[in-house]
Amino acid sequence: MTNGDPRDLEIPLSFLGAGDFEAQIFADGPDADKVATSVAITKKQVKAGNALAIHLAPGGGAAVIFKRM
């Protein structure tokens, strides 16, 4: 979660174990700066060497669920 300032994060996934994971990402939708309930839900295949790019709208946030594949 963030305060009133938007921000872009690059989150390293080095904490993941070996192998491939599915990341289910719940993040601010494209109009979240105007519509507080706007959410984008995406899935992405990741591994420990990757990083997730996350945009947080003003007052927004994100959550990620990792599932081993």
mmJSON file of the N, C-alpha and C atoms, coordinates in Angstrom:
{"data_MODEL":{"atom_site":{
"group_PDB":["ATOM","ATOM","ATOM","ATOM","ATOM","ATOM","ATOM","ATOM","ATOM","ATOM","ATOM","ATOM","ATOM","ATOM","ATOM","ATOM","ATOM","ATOM","ATOM","ATOM","ATOM","ATOM","ATOM","ATOM","ATOM","ATOM","ATOM","ATOM","ATOM","ATOM","ATOM","ATOM","ATOM","ATOM","ATOM","ATOM","ATOM","ATOM","ATOM","ATOM","ATOM","ATOM","ATOM","ATOM","ATOM","ATOM","ATOM","ATOM","ATOM","ATOM","ATOM","ATOM","ATOM","ATOM","ATOM","ATOM","ATOM","ATOM","ATOM","ATOM","ATOM","ATOM","ATOM","ATOM","ATOM","ATOM","ATOM","ATOM","ATOM","ATOM","ATOM","ATOM","ATOM","ATOM","ATOM","ATOM","ATOM","ATOM","ATOM","ATOM","ATOM","ATOM","ATOM","ATOM","ATOM","ATOM","ATOM","ATOM","ATOM","ATOM","ATOM","ATOM","ATOM","ATOM","ATOM","ATOM","ATOM","ATOM","ATOM","ATOM","ATOM","ATOM","ATOM","ATOM","ATOM","ATOM","ATOM","ATOM","ATOM","ATOM","ATOM","ATOM","ATOM","ATOM","ATOM","ATOM","ATOM","ATOM","ATOM","ATOM","ATOM","ATOM","ATOM","ATOM","ATOM","ATOM","ATOM","ATOM","ATOM","ATOM","ATOM","ATOM","ATOM","ATOM","ATOM","ATOM","ATOM","ATOM","ATOM","ATOM","ATOM","ATOM","ATOM","ATOM","ATOM","ATOM","ATOM","ATOM","ATOM","ATOM","ATOM","ATOM","ATOM","ATOM","ATOM","ATOM","ATOM","ATOM","ATOM","ATOM","ATOM","ATOM","ATOM","ATOM","ATOM","ATOM","ATOM","ATOM","ATOM","ATOM","ATOM","ATOM","ATOM","ATOM","ATOM","ATOM","ATOM","ATOM","ATOM","ATOM","ATOM","ATOM","ATOM","ATOM","ATOM","ATOM","ATOM","ATOM","ATOM","ATOM","ATOM","ATOM","ATOM","ATOM","ATOM","ATOM","ATOM","ATOM","ATOM","ATOM","ATOM","ATOM","ATOM","ATOM","ATOM","ATOM","ATOM"],
"id":[1,2,3,4,5,6,7,8,9,10,11,12,13,14,15,16,17,18,19,20,21,22,23,24,25,26,27,28,29,30,31,32,33,34,35,36,37,38,39,40,41,42,43,44,45,46,47,48,49,50,51,52,53,54,55,56,57,58,59,60,61,62,63,64,65,66,67,68,69,70,71,72,73,74,75,76,77,78,79,80,81,82,83,84,85,86,87,88,89,90,91,92,93,94,95,96,97,98,99,100,101,102,103,104,105,106,107,108,109,110,111,112,113,114,115,116,117,118,119,120,121,122,123,124,125,126,127,128,129,130,131,132,133,134,135,136,137,138,139,140,141,142,143,144,145,146,147,148,149,150,151,152,153,154,155,156,157,158,159,160,161,162,163,164,165,166,167,168,169,170,171,172,173,174,175,176,177,178,179,180,181,182,183,184,185,186,187,188,189,190,191,192,193,194,195,196,197,198,199,200,201,202,203,204,205,206,207],
"type_symbol":["N","C","C","N","C","C","N","C","C","N","C","C","N","C","C","N","C","C","N","C","C","N","C","C","N","C","C","N","C","C","N","C","C","N","C","C","N","C","C","N","C","C","N","C","C","N","C","C","N","C","C","N","C","C","N","C","C","N","C","C","N","C","C","N","C","C","N","C","C","N","C","C","N","C","C","N","C","C","N","C","C","N","C","C","N","C","C","N","C","C","N","C","C","N","C","C","N","C","C","N","C","C","N","C","C","N","C","C","N","C","C","N","C","C","N","C","C","N","C","C","N","C","C","N","C","C","N","C","C","N","C","C","N","C","C","N","C","C","N","C","C","N","C","C","N","C","C","N","C","C","N","C","C","N","C","C","N","C","C","N","C","C","N","C","C","N","C","C","N","C","C","N","C","C","N","C","C","N","C","C","N","C","C","N","C","C","N","C","C","N","C","C","N","C","C","N","C","C","N","C","C","N","C","C","N","C","C"],
"label_atom_id":["N","CA","C","N","CA","C","N","CA","C","N","CA","C","N","CA","C","N","CA","C","N","CA","C","N","CA","C","N","CA","C","N","CA","C","N","CA","C","N","CA","C","N","CA","C","N","CA","C","N","CA","C","N","CA","C","N","CA","C","N","CA","C","N","CA","C","N","CA","C","N","CA","C","N","CA","C","N","CA","C","N","CA","C","N","CA","C","N","CA","C","N","CA","C","N","CA","C","N","CA","C","N","CA","C","N","CA","C","N","CA","C","N","CA","C","N","CA","C","N","CA","C","N","CA","C","N","CA","C","N","CA","C","N","CA","C","N","CA","C","N","CA","C","N","CA","C","N","CA","C","N","CA","C","N","CA","C","N","CA","C","N","CA","C","N","CA","C","N","CA","C","N","CA","C","N","CA","C","N","CA","C","N","CA","C","N","CA","C","N","CA","C","N","CA","C","N","CA","C","N","CA","C","N","CA","C","N","CA","C","N","CA","C","N","CA","C","N","CA","C","N","CA","C","N","CA","C","N","CA","C","N","CA","C","N","CA","C","N","CA","C"],
"label_alt_id":[null,null,null,null,null,null,null,null,null,null,null,null,null,null,null,null,null,null,null,null,null,null,null,null,null,null,null,null,null,null,null,null,null,null,null,null,null,null,null,null,null,null,null,null,null,null,null,null,null,null,null,null,null,null,null,null,null,null,null,null,null,null,null,null,null,null,null,null,null,null,null,null,null,null,null,null,null,null,null,null,null,null,null,null,null,null,null,null,null,null,null,null,null,null,null,null,null,null,null,null,null,null,null,null,null,null,null,null,null,null,null,null,null,null,null,null,null,null,null,null,null,null,null,null,null,null,null,null,null,null,null,null,null,null,null,null,null,null,null,null,null,null,null,null,null,null,null,null,null,null,null,null,null,null,null,null,null,null,null,null,null,null,null,null,null,null,null,null,null,null,null,null,null,null,null,null,null,null,null,null,null,null,null,null,null,null,null,null,null,null,null,null,null,null,null,null,null,null,null,null,null,null,null,null,null,null,null],
"label_comp_id":["MET","MET","MET","THR","THR","THR","ASN","ASN","ASN","GLY","GLY","GLY","ASP","ASP","ASP","PRO","PRO","PRO","ARG","ARG","ARG","ASP","ASP","ASP","LEU","LEU","LEU","GLU","GLU","GLU","ILE","ILE","ILE","PRO","PRO","PRO","LEU","LEU","LEU","SER","SER","SER","PHE","PHE","PHE","LEU","LEU","LEU","GLY","GLY","GLY","ALA","ALA","ALA","GLY","GLY","GLY","ASP","ASP","ASP","PHE","PHE","PHE","GLU","GLU","GLU","ALA","ALA","ALA","GLN","GLN","GLN","ILE","ILE","ILE","PHE","PHE","PHE","ALA","ALA","ALA","ASP","ASP","ASP","GLY","GLY","GLY","PRO","PRO","PRO","ASP","ASP","ASP","ALA","ALA","ALA","ASP","ASP","ASP","LYS","LYS","LYS","VAL","VAL","VAL","ALA","ALA","ALA","THR","THR","THR","SER","SER","SER","VAL","VAL","VAL","ALA","ALA","ALA","ILE","ILE","ILE","THR","THR","THR","LYS","LYS","LYS","LYS","LYS","LYS","GLN","GLN","GLN","VAL","VAL","VAL","LYS","LYS","LYS","ALA","ALA","ALA","GLY","GLY","GLY","ASN","ASN","ASN","ALA","ALA","ALA","LEU","LEU","LEU","ALA","ALA","ALA","ILE","ILE","ILE","HIS","HIS","HIS","LEU","LEU","LEU","ALA","ALA","ALA","PRO","PRO","PRO","GLY","GLY","GLY","GLY","GLY","GLY","GLY","GLY","GLY","ALA","ALA","ALA","ALA","ALA","ALA","VAL","VAL","VAL","ILE","ILE","ILE","PHE","PHE","PHE","LYS","LYS","LYS","ARG","ARG","ARG","MET","MET","MET"],
"label_asym_id":["A","A","A","A","A","A","A","A","A","A","A","A","A","A","A","A","A","A","A","A","A","A","A","A","A","A","A","A","A","A","A","A","A","A","A","A","A","A","A","A","A","A","A","A","A","A","A","A","A","A","A","A","A","A","A","A","A","A","A","A","A","A","A","A","A","A","A","A","A","A","A","A","A","A","A","A","A","A","A","A","A","A","A","A","A","A","A","A","A","A","A","A","A","A","A","A","A","A","A","A","A","A","A","A","A","A","A","A","A","A","A","A","A","A","A","A","A","A","A","A","A","A","A","A","A","A","A","A","A","A","A","A","A","A","A","A","A","A","A","A","A","A","A","A","A","A","A","A","A","A","A","A","A","A","A","A","A","A","A","A","A","A","A","A","A","A","A","A","A","A","A","A","A","A","A","A","A","A","A","A","A","A","A","A","A","A","A","A","A","A","A","A","A","A","A","A","A","A","A","A","A","A","A","A","A","A","A"],
"label_entity_id":["1","1","1","1","1","1","1","1","1","1","1","1","1","1","1","1","1","1","1","1","1","1","1","1","1","1","1","1","1","1","1","1","1","1","1","1","1","1","1","1","1","1","1","1","1","1","1","1","1","1","1","1","1","1","1","1","1","1","1","1","1","1","1","1","1","1","1","1","1","1","1","1","1","1","1","1","1","1","1","1","1","1","1","1","1","1","1","1","1","1","1","1","1","1","1","1","1","1","1","1","1","1","1","1","1","1","1","1","1","1","1","1","1","1","1","1","1","1","1","1","1","1","1","1","1","1","1","1","1","1","1","1","1","1","1","1","1","1","1","1","1","1","1","1","1","1","1","1","1","1","1","1","1","1","1","1","1","1","1","1","1","1","1","1","1","1","1","1","1","1","1","1","1","1","1","1","1","1","1","1","1","1","1","1","1","1","1","1","1","1","1","1","1","1","1","1","1","1","1","1","1","1","1","1","1","1","1"],
"label_seq_id":[1,1,1,2,2,2,3,3,3,4,4,4,5,5,5,6,6,6,7,7,7,8,8,8,9,9,9,10,10,10,11,11,11,12,12,12,13,13,13,14,14,14,15,15,15,16,16,16,17,17,17,18,18,18,19,19,19,20,20,20,21,21,21,22,22,22,23,23,23,24,24,24,25,25,25,26,26,26,27,27,27,28,28,28,29,29,29,30,30,30,31,31,31,32,32,32,33,33,33,34,34,34,35,35,35,36,36,36,37,37,37,38,38,38,39,39,39,40,40,40,41,41,41,42,42,42,43,43,43,44,44,44,45,45,45,46,46,46,47,47,47,48,48,48,49,49,49,50,50,50,51,51,51,52,52,52,53,53,53,54,54,54,55,55,55,56,56,56,57,57,57,58,58,58,59,59,59,60,60,60,61,61,61,62,62,62,63,63,63,64,64,64,65,65,65,66,66,66,67,67,67,68,68,68,69,69,69],
"pdbx_PDB_ins_code":[null,null,null,null,null,null,null,null,null,null,null,null,null,null,null,null,null,null,null,null,null,null,null,null,null,null,null,null,null,null,null,null,null,null,null,null,null,null,null,null,null,null,null,null,null,null,null,null,null,null,null,null,null,null,null,null,null,null,null,null,null,null,null,null,null,null,null,null,null,null,null,null,null,null,null,null,null,null,null,null,null,null,null,null,null,null,null,null,null,null,null,null,null,null,null,null,null,null,null,null,null,null,null,null,null,null,null,null,null,null,null,null,null,null,null,null,null,null,null,null,null,null,null,null,null,null,null,null,null,null,null,null,null,null,null,null,null,null,null,null,null,null,null,null,null,null,null,null,null,null,null,null,null,null,null,null,null,null,null,null,null,null,null,null,null,null,null,null,null,null,null,null,null,null,null,null,null,null,null,null,null,null,null,null,null,null,null,null,null,null,null,null,null,null,null,null,null,null,null,null,null,null,null,null,null,null,null],
"Cartn_x":[0.854,0.0,0.892,0.358,1.125,0.292,0.942,0.245,-0.363,-0.444,-1.037,-0.151,1.069,1.995,1.987,1.843,1.957,3.414,3.652,5.033,5.102,6.271,6.552,7.617,7.365,8.271,8.8,10.031,10.639,10.984,10.209,10.34,11.117,12.349,13.122,12.475,12.492,11.856,12.884,14.008,15.087,14.678,13.598,13.127,12.424,12.063,11.409,12.415,11.939,12.8,13.076,13.739,14.05,12.777,12.8,11.663,10.823,9.751,8.841,7.629,7.127,5.966,4.972,3.711,2.694,2.449,2.553,2.255,0.871,-0.061,-1.369,-1.303,-1.408,-1.145,-2.453,-2.74,-3.892,-3.322,-3.503,-2.876,-3.896,-3.501,-4.36,-4.662,-5.92,-6.323,-5.836,-5.984,-5.453,-6.076,-7.292,-7.934,-8.079,-7.246,-7.346,-7.099,-6.437,-6.232,-7.535,-8.545,-9.851,-10.969,-10.835,-11.845,-11.164,-11.402,-10.671,-10.86,-11.928,-12.194,-11.629,-10.931,-10.39,-9.23,-9.353,-8.315,-8.043,-6.788,-6.384,-5.845,-6.346,-5.895,-5.217,-3.935,-3.173,-2.41,-2.003,-1.164,0.087,1.209,2.483,3.353,4.071,5.018,6.33,6.842,8.062,8.974,10.207,11.158,12.037,12.894,13.677,14.547,14.978,15.83,15.075,13.754,12.935,12.651,12.017,11.508,10.115,9.258,7.908,7.881,7.391,7.189,5.746,5.579,4.254,4.083,2.944,2.611,1.556,1.803,0.835,0.243,-1.069,-1.76,-1.739,-2.025,-2.116,-3.119,-2.68,-3.541,-3.805,-3.053,-3.308,-2.454,-2.448,-1.675,-1.696,-1.058,-1.0,-0.794,-1.191,-0.964,-0.638,0.236,0.642,0.574,0.003,-0.025,0.885,1.861,2.769,2.389,2.324,1.986,3.042,3.652,4.658,3.994,4.646,4.095,4.659],
"Cartn_y":[-1.179,0.0,1.23,2.292,3.532,4.689,5.822,7.015,7.733,9.039,9.796,9.95,9.414,9.52,8.245,8.368,7.169,6.714,5.457,4.978,3.716,3.497,2.302,1.503,0.22,-0.653,-1.754,-2.136,-3.298,-4.245,-5.308,-6.194,-7.449,-7.602,-8.807,-10.036,-11.14,-12.375,-13.392,-12.922,-13.802,-14.659,-14.307,-15.09,-16.381,-16.491,-17.711,-18.858,-20.05,-21.224,-21.561,-22.673,-23.123,-23.508,-23.376,-23.788,-22.62,-22.965,-21.969,-21.783,-20.555,-20.197,-19.433,-19.525,-18.658,-17.542,-16.311,-15.152,-14.64,-14.632,-14.029,-12.648,-11.62,-10.246,-9.46,-8.909,-8.035,-6.627,-5.782,-4.454,-3.39,-2.148,-1.03,-1.1,-0.88,-0.841,0.435,0.526,1.678,3.016,2.998,4.248,4.344,3.63,3.59,4.949,5.854,7.192,7.993,7.533,8.211,7.348,6.023,5.072,4.149,4.392,3.69,2.176,1.7,0.255,-0.443,0.273,-0.306,-1.251,-2.489,-3.486,-4.269,-4.608,-5.454,-6.754,-7.879,-9.191,-9.877,-10.201,-10.844,-12.032,-12.923,-14.058,-14.015,-14.405,-14.368,-15.509,-16.167,-17.198,-16.512,-16.829,-16.188,-17.227,-16.808,-17.624,-16.696,-17.269,-16.502,-15.428,-15.603,-14.611,-13.426,-13.456,-12.394,-11.283,-10.227,-9.144,-8.79,-8.358,-7.912,-6.394,-5.839,-4.395,-4.116,-3.304,-2.99,-1.47,-0.995,0.431,0.586,1.504,1.816,3.194,3.264,4.544,5.295,6.601,7.32,6.627,6.291,5.602,4.156,3.612,2.264,1.204,0.038,-1.065,-2.252,-3.32,-4.545,-5.729,-6.902,-8.157,-9.219,-10.151,-11.205,-12.549,-13.53,-14.912,-15.738,-16.436,-17.27,-18.729,-19.456,-20.878,-21.625,-22.637,-23.435,-24.176,-24.202,-24.884,-26.284],
"Cartn_z":[0.0,0.0,0.0,-0.545,-0.612,-0.051,0.104,0.579,-0.618,-0.606,-1.692,-2.907,-2.857,-3.978,-4.798,-6.124,-6.956,-6.977,-7.238,-7.335,-8.177,-8.73,-9.509,-8.774,-8.593,-7.858,-8.766,-8.558,-9.2,-8.054,-7.89,-6.732,-7.135,-6.619,-6.935,-6.296,-7.004,-6.518,-6.036,-5.57,-5.114,-3.916,-3.238,-2.088,-2.505,-3.783,-4.251,-4.296,-4.092,-4.2,-5.655,-5.871,-7.226,-7.962,-9.266,-10.083,-10.554,-11.238,-11.795,-10.891,-10.868,-10.063,-10.916,-10.546,-11.12,-10.118,-10.583,-9.743,-10.137,-9.199,-9.431,-8.788,-9.628,-9.208,-9.154,-8.0,-7.787,-7.615,-8.617,-8.589,-8.983,-8.792,-9.167,-10.659,-11.009,-12.409,-13.075,-14.391,-15.123,-14.725,-14.179,-13.76,-12.237,-11.519,-10.048,-9.403,-10.102,-9.536,-9.492,-10.286,-10.299,-9.715,-9.851,-9.375,-8.365,-7.101,-6.04,-6.056,-6.643,-6.654,-7.896,-8.755,-9.981,-9.65,-10.097,-9.841,-11.127,-11.325,-12.45,-11.87,-12.352,-11.886,-13.063,-12.894,-13.959,-13.398,-14.292,-13.921,-14.774,-14.173,-14.867,-14.359,-15.253,-14.84,-14.471,-13.26,-12.756,-12.118,-11.849,-11.088,-10.266,-9.447,-8.482,-9.129,-10.354,-11.007,-11.585,-11.546,-12.128,-11.119,-11.632,-10.786,-11.302,-10.4,-10.775,-10.801,-11.906,-11.997,-11.582,-10.555,-10.012,-9.973,-10.474,-10.364,-9.273,-8.356,-7.305,-7.574,-7.692,-7.861,-6.529,-6.531,-5.257,-4.329,-3.134,-2.176,-2.538,-3.476,-3.974,-3.305,-3.919,-3.374,-4.304,-3.881,-4.671,-3.732,-4.215,-3.5,-4.549,-4.177,-5.113,-4.387,-5.061,-4.561,-5.467,-4.87,-5.628,-5.458,-6.578,-6.549,-7.364,-6.731,-7.437,-8.578,-9.719,-10.9,-11.007],
"occupancy":[1.0,1.0,1.0,1.0,1.0,1.0,1.0,1.0,1.0,1.0,1.0,1.0,1.0,1.0,1.0,1.0,1.0,1.0,1.0,1.0,1.0,1.0,1.0,1.0,1.0,1.0,1.0,1.0,1.0,1.0,1.0,1.0,1.0,1.0,1.0,1.0,1.0,1.0,1.0,1.0,1.0,1.0,1.0,1.0,1.0,1.0,1.0,1.0,1.0,1.0,1.0,1.0,1.0,1.0,1.0,1.0,1.0,1.0,1.0,1.0,1.0,1.0,1.0,1.0,1.0,1.0,1.0,1.0,1.0,1.0,1.0,1.0,1.0,1.0,1.0,1.0,1.0,1.0,1.0,1.0,1.0,1.0,1.0,1.0,1.0,1.0,1.0,1.0,1.0,1.0,1.0,1.0,1.0,1.0,1.0,1.0,1.0,1.0,1.0,1.0,1.0,1.0,1.0,1.0,1.0,1.0,1.0,1.0,1.0,1.0,1.0,1.0,1.0,1.0,1.0,1.0,1.0,1.0,1.0,1.0,1.0,1.0,1.0,1.0,1.0,1.0,1.0,1.0,1.0,1.0,1.0,1.0,1.0,1.0,1.0,1.0,1.0,1.0,1.0,1.0,1.0,1.0,1.0,1.0,1.0,1.0,1.0,1.0,1.0,1.0,1.0,1.0,1.0,1.0,1.0,1.0,1.0,1.0,1.0,1.0,1.0,1.0,1.0,1.0,1.0,1.0,1.0,1.0,1.0,1.0,1.0,1.0,1.0,1.0,1.0,1.0,1.0,1.0,1.0,1.0,1.0,1.0,1.0,1.0,1.0,1.0,1.0,1.0,1.0,1.0,1.0,1.0,1.0,1.0,1.0,1.0,1.0,1.0,1.0,1.0,1.0,1.0,1.0,1.0,1.0,1.0,1.0],
"B_iso_or_equiv":[0.0,0.0,0.0,0.0,0.0,0.0,0.0,0.0,0.0,0.0,0.0,0.0,0.0,0.0,0.0,0.0,0.0,0.0,0.0,0.0,0.0,0.0,0.0,0.0,0.0,0.0,0.0,0.0,0.0,0.0,0.0,0.0,0.0,0.0,0.0,0.0,0.0,0.0,0.0,0.0,0.0,0.0,0.0,0.0,0.0,0.0,0.0,0.0,0.0,0.0,0.0,0.0,0.0,0.0,0.0,0.0,0.0,0.0,0.0,0.0,0.0,0.0,0.0,0.0,0.0,0.0,0.0,0.0,0.0,0.0,0.0,0.0,0.0,0.0,0.0,0.0,0.0,0.0,0.0,0.0,0.0,0.0,0.0,0.0,0.0,0.0,0.0,0.0,0.0,0.0,0.0,0.0,0.0,0.0,0.0,0.0,0.0,0.0,0.0,0.0,0.0,0.0,0.0,0.0,0.0,0.0,0.0,0.0,0.0,0.0,0.0,0.0,0.0,0.0,0.0,0.0,0.0,0.0,0.0,0.0,0.0,0.0,0.0,0.0,0.0,0.0,0.0,0.0,0.0,0.0,0.0,0.0,0.0,0.0,0.0,0.0,0.0,0.0,0.0,0.0,0.0,0.0,0.0,0.0,0.0,0.0,0.0,0.0,0.0,0.0,0.0,0.0,0.0,0.0,0.0,0.0,0.0,0.0,0.0,0.0,0.0,0.0,0.0,0.0,0.0,0.0,0.0,0.0,0.0,0.0,0.0,0.0,0.0,0.0,0.0,0.0,0.0,0.0,0.0,0.0,0.0,0.0,0.0,0.0,0.0,0.0,0.0,0.0,0.0,0.0,0.0,0.0,0.0,0.0,0.0,0.0,0.0,0.0,0.0,0.0,0.0,0.0,0.0,0.0,0.0,0.0,0.0],
"pdbx_formal_charge":[null,null,null,null,null,null,null,null,null,null,null,null,null,null,null,null,null,null,null,null,null,null,null,null,null,null,null,null,null,null,null,null,null,null,null,null,null,null,null,null,null,null,null,null,null,null,null,null,null,null,null,null,null,null,null,null,null,null,null,null,null,null,null,null,null,null,null,null,null,null,null,null,null,null,null,null,null,null,null,null,null,null,null,null,null,null,null,null,null,null,null,null,null,null,null,null,null,null,null,null,null,null,null,null,null,null,null,null,null,null,null,null,null,null,null,null,null,null,null,null,null,null,null,null,null,null,null,null,null,null,null,null,null,null,null,null,null,null,null,null,null,null,null,null,null,null,null,null,null,null,null,null,null,null,null,null,null,null,null,null,null,null,null,null,null,null,null,null,null,null,null,null,null,null,null,null,null,null,null,null,null,null,null,null,null,null,null,null,null,null,null,null,null,null,null,null,null,null,null,null,null,null,null,null,null,null,null],
"auth_seq_id":[1,1,1,2,2,2,3,3,3,4,4,4,5,5,5,6,6,6,7,7,7,8,8,8,9,9,9,10,10,10,11,11,11,12,12,12,13,13,13,14,14,14,15,15,15,16,16,16,17,17,17,18,18,18,19,19,19,20,20,20,21,21,21,22,22,22,23,23,23,24,24,24,25,25,25,26,26,26,27,27,27,28,28,28,29,29,29,30,30,30,31,31,31,32,32,32,33,33,33,34,34,34,35,35,35,36,36,36,37,37,37,38,38,38,39,39,39,40,40,40,41,41,41,42,42,42,43,43,43,44,44,44,45,45,45,46,46,46,47,47,47,48,48,48,49,49,49,50,50,50,51,51,51,52,52,52,53,53,53,54,54,54,55,55,55,56,56,56,57,57,57,58,58,58,59,59,59,60,60,60,61,61,61,62,62,62,63,63,63,64,64,64,65,65,65,66,66,66,67,67,67,68,68,68,69,69,69],
"auth_comp_id":["MET","MET","MET","THR","THR","THR","ASN","ASN","ASN","GLY","GLY","GLY","ASP","ASP","ASP","PRO","PRO","PRO","ARG","ARG","ARG","ASP","ASP","ASP","LEU","LEU","LEU","GLU","GLU","GLU","ILE","ILE","ILE","PRO","PRO","PRO","LEU","LEU","LEU","SER","SER","SER","PHE","PHE","PHE","LEU","LEU","LEU","GLY","GLY","GLY","ALA","ALA","ALA","GLY","GLY","GLY","ASP","ASP","ASP","PHE","PHE","PHE","GLU","GLU","GLU","ALA","ALA","ALA","GLN","GLN","GLN","ILE","ILE","ILE","PHE","PHE","PHE","ALA","ALA","ALA","ASP","ASP","ASP","GLY","GLY","GLY","PRO","PRO","PRO","ASP","ASP","ASP","ALA","ALA","ALA","ASP","ASP","ASP","LYS","LYS","LYS","VAL","VAL","VAL","ALA","ALA","ALA","THR","THR","THR","SER","SER","SER","VAL","VAL","VAL","ALA","ALA","ALA","ILE","ILE","ILE","THR","THR","THR","LYS","LYS","LYS","LYS","LYS","LYS","GLN","GLN","GLN","VAL","VAL","VAL","LYS","LYS","LYS","ALA","ALA","ALA","GLY","GLY","GLY","ASN","ASN","ASN","ALA","ALA","ALA","LEU","LEU","LEU","ALA","ALA","ALA","ILE","ILE","ILE","HIS","HIS","HIS","LEU","LEU","LEU","ALA","ALA","ALA","PRO","PRO","PRO","GLY","GLY","GLY","GLY","GLY","GLY","GLY","GLY","GLY","ALA","ALA","ALA","ALA","ALA","ALA","VAL","VAL","VAL","ILE","ILE","ILE","PHE","PHE","PHE","LYS","LYS","LYS","ARG","ARG","ARG","MET","MET","MET"],
"auth_asym_id":["A","A","A","A","A","A","A","A","A","A","A","A","A","A","A","A","A","A","A","A","A","A","A","A","A","A","A","A","A","A","A","A","A","A","A","A","A","A","A","A","A","A","A","A","A","A","A","A","A","A","A","A","A","A","A","A","A","A","A","A","A","A","A","A","A","A","A","A","A","A","A","A","A","A","A","A","A","A","A","A","A","A","A","A","A","A","A","A","A","A","A","A","A","A","A","A","A","A","A","A","A","A","A","A","A","A","A","A","A","A","A","A","A","A","A","A","A","A","A","A","A","A","A","A","A","A","A","A","A","A","A","A","A","A","A","A","A","A","A","A","A","A","A","A","A","A","A","A","A","A","A","A","A","A","A","A","A","A","A","A","A","A","A","A","A","A","A","A","A","A","A","A","A","A","A","A","A","A","A","A","A","A","A","A","A","A","A","A","A","A","A","A","A","A","A","A","A","A","A","A","A","A","A","A","A","A","A"],
"auth_atom_id":["N","CA","C","N","CA","C","N","CA","C","N","CA","C","N","CA","C","N","CA","C","N","CA","C","N","CA","C","N","CA","C","N","CA","C","N","CA","C","N","CA","C","N","CA","C","N","CA","C","N","CA","C","N","CA","C","N","CA","C","N","CA","C","N","CA","C","N","CA","C","N","CA","C","N","CA","C","N","CA","C","N","CA","C","N","CA","C","N","CA","C","N","CA","C","N","CA","C","N","CA","C","N","CA","C","N","CA","C","N","CA","C","N","CA","C","N","CA","C","N","CA","C","N","CA","C","N","CA","C","N","CA","C","N","CA","C","N","CA","C","N","CA","C","N","CA","C","N","CA","C","N","CA","C","N","CA","C","N","CA","C","N","CA","C","N","CA","C","N","CA","C","N","CA","C","N","CA","C","N","CA","C","N","CA","C","N","CA","C","N","CA","C","N","CA","C","N","CA","C","N","CA","C","N","CA","C","N","CA","C","N","CA","C","N","CA","C","N","CA","C","N","CA","C","N","CA","C","N","CA","C","N","CA","C","N","CA","C","N","CA","C"],
"pdbx_PDB_model_num":[1,1,1,1,1,1,1,1,1,1,1,1,1,1,1,1,1,1,1,1,1,1,1,1,1,1,1,1,1,1,1,1,1,1,1,1,1,1,1,1,1,1,1,1,1,1,1,1,1,1,1,1,1,1,1,1,1,1,1,1,1,1,1,1,1,1,1,1,1,1,1,1,1,1,1,1,1,1,1,1,1,1,1,1,1,1,1,1,1,1,1,1,1,1,1,1,1,1,1,1,1,1,1,1,1,1,1,1,1,1,1,1,1,1,1,1,1,1,1,1,1,1,1,1,1,1,1,1,1,1,1,1,1,1,1,1,1,1,1,1,1,1,1,1,1,1,1,1,1,1,1,1,1,1,1,1,1,1,1,1,1,1,1,1,1,1,1,1,1,1,1,1,1,1,1,1,1,1,1,1,1,1,1,1,1,1,1,1,1,1,1,1,1,1,1,1,1,1,1,1,1,1,1,1,1,1,1]
}}}
